[in-house]
Structure formats: C-alpha cells, structure tokens
Amino acid sequence: MDEAEVPVELARLWRISSQSRLGRPARLDVGAVVDAAVALADREGLAAVTLPAVAEALGATKMSLYRHVGSKDELLVLMSDAAQGAPPAALDGTGPWRERLRAWALAQAEVLGRHPWLVQVPVTGPPSGPCGIAWFDAGLRTMRGTALEWGAKVGVVMLVSQYVSGAAELARGLEQGRSGTGMDQAAAEQAYGRAMAALVDPGRFPDVAALFASATFEEARPDTGEHDFAFGLELILDGVAVAVGR
C-alpha cells in the first residue's frame, strides 16, 4: 500500500510523517504527545489523561494537539501501543512451545505491572500498531514448532493474552480495594475468610462453607497472587497441550 493510501490514524500510529522535512522541526510531534500522556497515566492513572492535561504538561494549547492526535480515543490507542514497547530480546528465536508461550505471558504481565492503566484502555480491534504487532508476532512464533493451523495459533495467543490482562485487572482491583486498610493481599484474604466463615450458613451454601472452614484463606501468603496466576496459566497451557497433541 502506498503511504498516501494509509489512513491518517494508522500513519500516526506507525509514525509515518506526511510533513515536509524542509524548515525548522516542529516543537511537538506525535511521539512527544504520546510520551507525555503515558507519563501522566503512569503518575496519576488513566482518568487523569485528558487533552487539556496533556497540553498543559507539554506547555502547549489543547488545539495544538489536534495537529498530532485526532481525538482522545486515538490518543488512547497511541498510548497503549507505545506503553507496550517492544517485546524483550529473550522472546527472540524459537524453542519448546510451552516454555516460550509461558515466557511470552510472563513478559506481558511485567508490562501490565509497569503500566496498570493499560487494562482500562478499551479494546477496539486487533493489534494494529508496531508494538502490538511485534507482541503478536512473538506470540505466534512461540507456536511455530507445532502443527496447529493459523486460526488455532491466533486463538491460543488471544486466550493467553486475555488471561494475562484479566489477571492484571483483578490484581489492580484488589489493590485498590485494600487501599487505606494497611493490609497486604495475604492479610486481606485472611480477614475475608474469617468474616465469611462467620456469616455463611452451611445448610444454604454447603460447599462454600466447607471452603471457608478449611485453612485455605488462613494459609494465604504475600505471594499468593503470583501463585494463583501461575496456576491458572499452567491450566491454560495444559489445554493448549491437548490441542497440540491432536
């Protein structure tokens, strides 16, 4: 496709400039606007990212941003792609699919740990930016040595990505719920288990009551969240192994 045929939003996403290189470089560009927005989201959360706030951070006017970003929705797409960054070099190459796919998932989890607001960005379509495509490519590469068809490989990548995103969103919600209590996740789970054990009627909720009567919540540890994430990921990989084995 000729550059002139690329939609303007994709051109900005891929940093394809339509401006002449003659004359003095512009003080602002798409990269500067996106970097400022990502920094603002990292400091204050996604809700703080508005075009006026980004303009203020850049010492510019809101109207001047429209030369580089068409709308708040487009800015979110640009931010999401930029914050993902390039996949780590450790994901280069090929190897046993399970080991590689697990590493891919853990690398994605690390990105969401650095930018928790990413889970709040609405998903409006498949990856279309350079960073999103790079992660997609790395995910597909983990399955290169299998006999799965393309549709199945895409399904695996989507499933694992959704699991990682969902786990990060849950962790973020639990952390926000604990804010102000002074409790870590282990203490919060222990307090929850004790409260529910006192409230839940075994005659009405027999299996839940049996859970709360067990030592499960009392045995919660600071790394319980990481253990739960790993447990869920291995269940998914077990399911992928069945598909690969067919």
C-alpha positions as CSV (number, residue, x, y, z in Angstrom):
1,M,0.0,0.0,0.0
2,D,1.3,3.5,-0.9
3,E,1.9,5.8,2.0
4,A,-0.8,8.1,0.6
5,E,-3.3,5.3,1.0
6,V,-2.6,4.7,4.7
7,P,-5.4,6.1,6.9
8,V,-4.2,9.0,8.9
9,E,-4.7,7.3,12.3
10,L,-2.5,4.3,11.2
11,A,0.1,6.7,9.7
12,R,0.3,8.4,13.1
13,L,0.4,5.0,14.9
14,W,3.3,3.9,12.7
15,R,4.9,7.4,12.8
16,I,4.7,7.9,9.0
17,S,5.2,11.6,8.6
18,S,3.3,13.4,5.8
19,Q,5.1,16.7,6.6
20,S,7.9,18.2,4.6
21,R,11.3,17.8,6.1
22,L,12.2,21.4,5.0
23,G,12.3,24.2,7.5
24,R,12.6,24.2,11.3
25,P,11.4,20.9,13.0
26,A,8.1,21.3,14.8
27,R,8.4,21.6,18.6
28,L,5.6,19.0,19.0
29,D,5.1,15.7,17.3
30,V,3.1,12.5,17.8
31,G,5.8,10.9,19.9
32,A,6.1,13.9,22.3
33,V,2.4,14.0,22.8
34,V,2.1,10.2,23.4
35,D,5.2,10.2,25.8
36,A,3.6,13.0,27.9
37,A,0.3,11.2,28.0
38,V,1.9,7.9,29.0
39,A,3.9,9.6,31.8
40,L,0.7,11.3,33.1
41,A,-1.1,7.9,33.1
42,D,1.8,6.3,35.0
43,R,1.8,9.0,37.6
44,E,-1.9,9.7,38.1
45,G,-3.9,7.0,36.3
46,L,-5.8,6.8,33.1
47,A,-8.6,9.1,34.3
48,A,-6.1,12.0,34.6
49,V,-5.3,11.8,30.9
50,T,-7.3,14.5,29.1
51,L,-6.2,16.5,26.1
52,P,-6.1,19.7,28.2
53,A,-3.9,17.9,30.9
54,V,-1.5,16.6,28.2
55,A,-1.3,20.0,26.6
56,E,-0.5,21.6,30.0
57,A,2.2,19.0,30.6
58,L,3.7,20.0,27.3
59,G,3.3,23.7,27.7
60,A,1.1,23.8,24.7
61,T,-2.5,24.5,23.9
62,K,-5.2,21.9,23.5
63,M,-5.9,23.0,19.9
64,S,-2.2,22.5,19.0
65,L,-2.5,18.8,20.0
66,Y,-5.1,18.2,17.2
67,R,-2.3,18.6,14.7
68,H,-0.8,15.4,16.0
69,V,-3.7,13.5,17.6
70,G,-7.2,13.4,16.2
71,S,-9.1,12.6,19.4
72,K,-9.0,11.3,22.9
73,D,-9.9,7.8,21.6
74,E,-7.0,7.9,19.1
75,L,-4.6,9.1,21.9
76,L,-5.6,6.0,23.9
77,V,-4.7,3.7,21.0
78,L,-1.4,5.5,20.6
79,M,-0.6,5.3,24.3
80,S,-1.5,1.7,24.5
81,D,0.8,0.7,21.7
82,A,3.7,2.9,22.9
83,A,3.4,1.7,26.5
84,Q,3.6,-2.0,25.4
85,G,7.0,-1.3,23.9
86,A,9.0,-3.9,22.0
87,P,9.0,-7.5,23.3
88,P,12.1,-8.3,25.3
89,A,15.0,-9.9,23.4
90,A,14.5,-13.1,25.5
91,L,11.5,-13.8,23.3
92,D,13.6,-13.8,20.1
93,G,14.2,-17.2,18.5
94,T,12.2,-20.4,18.9
95,G,12.1,-23.4,21.2
96,P,9.7,-25.7,23.1
97,W,6.3,-24.0,22.6
98,R,5.2,-24.3,26.2
99,E,8.3,-22.8,27.6
100,R,8.2,-20.0,25.0
101,L,4.5,-19.3,25.5
102,R,4.9,-19.1,29.2
103,A,7.7,-16.6,28.9
104,W,5.6,-14.6,26.5
105,A,2.8,-14.5,29.0
106,L,5.1,-13.5,31.9
107,A,6.7,-10.8,29.8
108,Q,3.2,-9.3,29.1
109,A,2.4,-9.5,32.8
110,E,5.5,-7.4,33.5
111,V,4.4,-4.7,31.1
112,L,1.0,-4.5,32.8
113,G,2.7,-4.3,36.1
114,R,4.6,-1.2,34.9
115,H,1.6,0.3,33.3
116,P,-1.5,-0.9,35.3
117,W,-3.8,1.6,33.4
118,L,-3.4,-0.5,30.2
119,V,-6.1,-2.8,31.4
120,Q,-8.5,0.1,31.4
121,V,-8.0,1.0,27.7
122,P,-10.9,-0.2,25.7
123,V,-10.1,-2.9,23.1
124,T,-11.4,-1.6,19.8
125,G,-9.9,-4.1,17.5
126,P,-6.9,-6.4,16.8
127,P,-3.4,-5.1,17.2
128,S,-2.6,-2.5,14.6
129,G,0.4,-0.6,15.9
130,P,4.1,-1.5,15.6
131,C,4.5,-2.6,19.2
132,G,1.2,-4.5,19.3
133,I,2.1,-6.3,16.1
134,A,5.6,-7.1,17.5
135,W,4.0,-8.8,20.5
136,F,1.5,-10.6,18.3
137,D,4.4,-11.8,16.1
138,A,6.3,-13.0,19.2
139,G,3.2,-14.8,20.4
140,L,2.7,-16.6,17.1
141,R,6.4,-17.5,17.0
142,T,6.0,-19.5,20.2
143,M,3.7,-21.9,18.4
144,R,5.9,-22.1,15.2
145,G,7.0,-25.7,16.0
146,T,3.5,-27.0,16.4
147,A,1.2,-28.4,13.8
148,L,-1.6,-26.0,14.8
149,E,-3.3,-24.2,12.0
150,W,-3.2,-20.4,11.9
151,G,-6.7,-20.0,13.3
152,A,-5.8,-22.1,16.3
153,K,-2.5,-20.3,16.8
154,V,-4.3,-17.0,16.8
155,G,-6.8,-18.4,19.3
156,V,-4.1,-19.5,21.6
157,V,-2.4,-16.1,21.6
158,M,-5.7,-14.3,22.2
159,L,-6.6,-16.7,25.1
160,V,-3.3,-16.3,26.9
161,S,-3.3,-12.5,26.3
162,Q,-6.8,-12.2,27.7
163,Y,-5.9,-14.3,30.7
164,V,-2.9,-12.1,31.5
165,S,-5.0,-9.0,31.1
166,G,-7.8,-10.3,33.2
167,A,-5.4,-11.3,36.0
168,A,-3.8,-7.9,35.9
169,E,-7.2,-6.2,36.1
170,L,-8.2,-8.4,39.1
171,A,-4.9,-7.6,40.9
172,R,-5.4,-3.9,40.3
173,G,-9.0,-4.0,41.6
174,L,-7.9,-5.9,44.7
175,E,-5.1,-3.5,45.4
176,Q,-7.5,-0.5,45.1
177,G,-9.9,-2.3,47.4
178,R,-7.2,-2.6,50.0
179,S,-6.1,1.0,49.7
180,G,-6.4,2.7,53.1
181,T,-6.7,-0.6,55.0
182,G,-3.0,-1.0,55.6
183,M,-3.4,-4.7,54.7
184,D,-1.4,-6.7,52.1
185,Q,-3.2,-9.3,50.0
186,A,-2.5,-12.1,52.4
187,A,-3.9,-10.2,55.4
188,A,-6.9,-9.1,53.3
189,E,-7.7,-12.7,52.3
190,Q,-7.3,-13.9,55.9
191,A,-9.7,-11.3,57.1
192,Y,-12.2,-12.1,54.3
193,G,-12.1,-15.8,55.1
194,R,-12.8,-15.3,58.8
195,A,-15.7,-12.9,58.1
196,M,-17.3,-15.2,55.6
197,A,-16.8,-18.3,57.9
198,A,-18.9,-16.5,60.5
199,L,-21.6,-15.5,58.0
200,V,-22.0,-18.3,55.6
201,D,-24.7,-20.9,56.5
202,P,-23.5,-24.5,55.7
203,G,-27.1,-25.6,55.2
204,R,-27.6,-23.0,52.5
205,F,-24.1,-22.9,50.9
206,P,-22.5,-26.2,51.9
207,D,-19.5,-26.1,49.5
208,V,-18.6,-22.5,50.1
209,A,-19.0,-23.1,53.8
210,A,-16.6,-26.0,53.6
211,L,-14.1,-23.8,51.8
212,F,-14.2,-21.1,54.4
213,A,-14.0,-23.8,57.2
214,S,-10.7,-25.0,55.6
215,A,-7.3,-23.5,56.1
216,T,-7.2,-22.1,52.6
217,F,-7.5,-18.4,53.4
218,E,-5.5,-18.6,56.6
219,E,-2.6,-20.0,54.6
220,A,-2.6,-17.1,52.2
221,R,0.9,-15.6,51.7
222,P,2.2,-12.4,50.2
223,D,3.0,-14.4,47.0
224,T,-0.5,-15.9,46.8
225,G,-1.4,-13.7,43.8
226,E,1.7,-14.9,41.9
227,H,0.9,-18.5,42.8
228,D,-2.7,-18.1,41.6
229,F,-1.5,-16.5,38.3
230,A,0.9,-19.3,37.7
231,F,-1.7,-22.0,38.5
232,G,-4.2,-20.5,36.0
233,L,-1.6,-20.1,33.3
234,E,-0.5,-23.7,33.6
235,L,-4.1,-24.8,33.3
236,I,-4.4,-22.9,30.1
237,L,-1.1,-24.4,28.8
238,D,-2.4,-27.8,29.7
239,G,-5.4,-27.2,27.4
240,V,-3.1,-25.9,24.6
241,A,-1.0,-29.1,25.0
242,V,-4.1,-31.2,24.3
243,A,-4.8,-29.2,21.1
244,V,-1.1,-29.5,20.1
245,G,-1.2,-33.2,20.8
246,R,-4.0,-33.8,18.4
